[in-house]
């Protein structure tokens, strides 16, 4: 480990310092080597960043509660309405043909109804590492206090996985709401930052209750279903059958089926790509996820303090080094969580500043659904500093750690097996 270096930047001749040789040396004056791998994004990413910057300026001026005005907002509602009506028409015409049509029309109606069933989002399997009320009563009590403050009902399930983040998923046929928290992120956060993480995720669910959000979410789910239904299965693609072996492989009928598949595959791929583009267009026109992220961050700052929310967002910038470190630490065979906490705590300020600068230049690796983390940090920094309305005491934090001991050990074993 180095304290400093007298090297100069090859671009602007500024003095470079390398406080830690585990990380890249870069120039804060001209951004030299800010991205050592040179992962320059496409031009569409530049347009996406410009759009996020425009939304950020509007949010700072008017607040995240003001819905985007103009053609974009109306266009999102019109497109969502068209998609939802098309899905409803598929069901209505399918039922009508099935009961009133001729035999070929009934077959067509049955196919339409089958397609409509397949369009519904596929429920995920129940998470493997679930912290239920019986095994984690302290954690559920904290979540219950947050939900009471937000005026929403608690999640049906709270689970953990080996990811570095958090997400919501619908589980089982009853589509129970499951909050899935990444244990690597959870283990490296402070008590206040963990509280901010819970508030932020629960605030997302409270926002989803809005009628406009449900209407557009329904259209987005339908378009996702269309894309999954129409996209050709790559596992079935292959070379044309050898005519010399046509008798052994099914003869003329097999060749005719293959020719039909050759013509159908490009058409299905084109339709699937159209559904994908419509999904991207609706998400862009809506802008709901962007505003929702700012509202959730503001709620987290109000309930759990702005400082803890900013610390959470700063921790999200370390996703890449955290994943690499966890993989390396898991190979040692010991419990990786304490070592991971020590490693991330030792990340120097220069590396944190580089990660923040990368977020400004290319956005975040998670995509454009939410605004770049750098903009969310700037937003939270501008919020007033207030006292928290929900707290997690040190005793509660220690109790939660004891409740999650079995999950911590199980996910640690999974990390060692996959390392």
Protein Blocks (a to p, Z undefined) as FASTA:
>chain_A
ZZbdcbdcfklopacddfbfkbccddfklopaklmnopacdfklmmmmmmmmmmmmmmmm
nopklccedjklmmmmmmmmmmmmmmmmmmmmmmmmmmmmcfklmmmmmmmmmmmmmmpc
cdddddfbdcdfklmmmlmmmmmmmmmmnopacdfbdcddfbdcdddddedjkopacddd
dfklmmmpcfklmmmmmmmmmmmmmmmmpmklmmmmmmmmmmmmmmmmmpccfklgccdd
dfklmmmnnpjmlmmmmmmmmmmmmmmmmmmmmmmmmmmmmmmmnommmmmmmmmmmmmm
mmnojklmmmmmmmmmmmmmmmmmmmmmmmnopafklmmmmmmmmpcfklmmmmmmmmmm
nopfkbjkbccfklmmmmmmmpccdddfbdcdfklmmmmmmmmmmmmmmmmmmmmmmZZ
